[in-house]
Amino acid sequence: MTGTDATGATGGRAACGRCGGIGFVHEAIRGREYVRRCACARGQAAIHPADPLDAIPFVHRHCTLGNFEPRTEALRAAYARALEYCARYAQLGRADGLGLVFWGARGTGKTHLAAAVMAELAANEGVRGQFWHFGALLGEIARSYDQGSRVALLGPLDAVLTAELLVLDDLGARKMTDWAADTLFDILNSRYGARRPTVITTPFEDVDRETALAADSRRREEFLIERIGQRLRSRLLEMCVFVPMQDTRERNARRPAPGPSTLGAIRRLERG
């Protein structure tokens, strides 16, 4: 016989006092409302973050997926990719360690989408991350550099290595010395090995080495591979889906056709 149990629920199953059994709750944090999965739907204790935006610089804390304006077809596709990534984070990010690289001209909204992804994952998945501007991270690496042993002391950067999610904004904005490039590779390679996802933005266009070498020297400076090197680009192709935020017609029509895309990673993201 179906009846009411000691918890007041029918059918022998306790109704959740927070969500009423629907699996989602509304939560206001600093005057902004988030919808997040209830603890009962996760089978876990409730997560009560102090503020999901704490890791994001104040200037970007207004950025959400809800107020991003995709004005072009490329931006609509990038927005859809960000939404899908957040919806499937448990599989793609937490399990597979897959990240994203948003690339395109300045002003396209790359940082907005990256900050919005972090905010949504913090609110809905309890994710705790680190948000770094590329130049600031290089500065931190420089400050931790031991001139005597000529190695980077990673103690100050433990949070970057171990954060569940790392957002690295404006990759390539500063040229790197060899030791900075090596240290940055070690950081990202460590995160790749541990399957910790990284979300990156860069204003530099992604092309392969052959395309970069075929361009004139001035045009070559606009390519990501020239800013970070082949080794780091290759690692990023393995650990991230590259998301263009410009339409083809917006790019320089005189450049050669782009090289191979990250088909393997894209297929992983698109699989249902």
Secondary structure, DSSP 8 states (H G I E B T S, - for coil): ---B-TTS-BTT----TTTTTSSEEEEEETTEEEEEE-HHHHTS-----S-TTTTS-GGGTT--STT----SHHHHHHHHHHHHHHHTHIIIIIIT--EEEEE-STTSSHHHHHHHHHHHHHHHH---EEEEEHHHHHHHHHHTEETTTTEE--GGGHHHHH-SEEEEESTTSS---HHHHHHHHHHHHHHHHTT--EEEEESSB---HHHHHHS-HHHHTTBHHHHH-HHHHHHHHHHEEEEE-S-GGGS-TTS-------HHHHHHHH--
